[in-house]
Amino acid sequence: MHTYSVRKVGVVGATGYSGVELVRRLANHPGADLVAAMGSAGSEPRRIPALRQIWDESVVPLDLDRLAALDAVFLAVPDTLAAEVGPALAARGPRVFDLSGAFRLRDKALRNRWYPHSPDPELPVTYGLTERYREELGEARLVACAGCYPTAAILSLQPLVAAGLLEPGIIVDAKSGVSGAGKTPTERTHFSEIHGSMAAYGLFSHRHGAEIEQEVGTDVTFVPHLVPLDRGILETIYARLRPGASAEDVTATLQAAYAGAAFVRLTGADLPEIKHVAHTNFCDIGWRVSPDGRQLVMVACIDNLVKGAAGQAIQNFNVAFGFPEALGLN
Ligand SMILES: NC(=O)c1ccc[n+]([C@@H]2O[C@H](COP(=O)([O-])OP(=O)(O)OC[C@H]3O[C@@H](n4cnc5c(N)ncnc54)[C@H](OP(=O)(O)O)[C@@H]3O)[C@@H](O)[C@H]2O)c1
């Protein structure tokens, strides 16, 4: 049996949707010793009922000094708090895996617009999408883990845009389950509002649009929708192929980009569904090209709480610390 050099880790936001997923997986991770799970400062110690017999410790109030002594800290908290504590913790020692959007945008003007509480980070930030930034993760101190909607869009589109196969005018039509909005209900996410309904929101005003464009390298029209599911994201992506680009080029480019990828499953003409990826760290990507060879439609699915949040962060942690990429994730 392989033994690993175990790292001391902590989770902040352990009572939230992504935090519970982090604790669930880190509690059984052969390379992680989960020594601290924290919630809001001043909160009472709490148990996580869903994790009985998996992790029976208590979630305790936020204590930055305790976290500073660890090897790695996962931040599953609102971006305003991550903006404050992420760089400060990373400067004190631990490597920080931030699930929030606080430091994902490299462009200062865009960051100021979408994350006005985020300061200019005083240490380098690595964008946390393992499939794209594997080489940088080895040295990374502050990892801005990729957002949920952006993960599916970037994994689908970035190789094709980089290969010059697509015309401008890409559309990402995205649907998310309600856990994407976190555990605190709002009028929009209230059961009686969303059950039996479906709503578009954030048209031309969702922060993930800027993140997708940053990583894909071209403009996209991004339209998110809230659907009556607890978890999962499905994105239908529409793009025109450039003259001279073929369906075979699309297939060959995606296959080359994800040869050996641990968590990207190319399904080709068999279009993926949310149920195929729920509770897993997979991003499934399928696609078809119209009979005239010009219109590409892709369908990508992830679990927003796993490949879109906790699983992605652990995948980044694994690569950052030299563990097998899928350790604790299968
Ligand atoms: N949900 C998703 O699908 C998803 C996907 C990707 C990224 N993210 C990002 O991940 C982060 C967490 O999202 P979530 O949906 O898991 O959130 P959530 O369910 O709303 O949970 C938020 C967590 O943050 C804690 N928290 C709030 N304010 C705090 C404070 N001042 N000090 C310490 N802890 C505090 C809460 O603790 P208490 O219980 O003590 O209040 C709770 O544990 C967010 O930045 C979000 O944008 C979420």
The ligand as a Gaussian input file, in Angstrom:
#p B3LYP/6-31G(d) Opt

LIG

0 1
 N      -22.252000      26.701000      -4.231000
 C      -21.545000      26.494000      -5.334000
 O      -21.975000      25.758000      -6.250000
 C      -20.191000      27.117000      -5.504000
 C      -19.419000      26.724000      -6.598000
 C      -18.157000      27.292000      -6.772000
 C      -17.717000      28.262000      -5.886000
 N      -18.507000      28.637000      -4.848000
 C      -17.980000      29.663000      -3.948000
 O      -17.574000      29.008000      -2.746000
 C      -17.827000      29.867000      -1.638000
 C      -18.767000      29.129000      -0.680000
 O      -19.984000      28.900000      -1.368000
 P      -21.155000      28.007000      -0.761000
 O      -22.220000      28.012000      -1.778000
 O      -20.615000      26.728000      -0.248000
 O      -21.596000      28.960000       0.466000
 P      -22.673000      28.755000       1.607000
 O      -23.398000      27.461000       1.444000
 O      -23.488000      29.989000       1.635000
 O      -21.773000      28.693000       2.925000
 C      -20.983000      29.791000       3.301000
 C      -20.018000      29.348000       4.385000
 O      -19.217000      30.482000       4.708000
 C      -19.254000      30.660000       6.118000
 N      -19.117000      32.064000       6.437000
 C      -19.904000      33.086000       6.055000
 N      -19.442000      34.248000       6.552000
 C      -18.361000      33.916000       7.299000
 C      -17.454000      34.655000       8.095000
 N      -17.566000      35.984000       8.215000
 N      -16.432000      33.998000       8.711000
 C      -16.283000      32.657000       8.565000
 N      -17.137000      31.900000       7.827000
 C      -18.143000      32.525000       7.212000
 C      -20.585000      30.107000       6.564000
 O      -20.473000      29.778000       7.945000
 P      -21.695000      29.898000       8.960000
 O      -22.490000      28.642000       8.836000
 O      -21.017000      30.030000      10.293000
 O      -22.486000      31.126000       8.551000
 C      -20.703000      28.886000       5.658000
 O      -19.962000      27.816000       6.201000
 C      -18.431000      31.158000      -2.199000
 O      -17.421000      32.111000      -2.373000
 C      -18.990000      30.722000      -3.543000
 O      -19.037000      31.763000      -4.476000
 C      -19.729000      28.074000      -4.619000

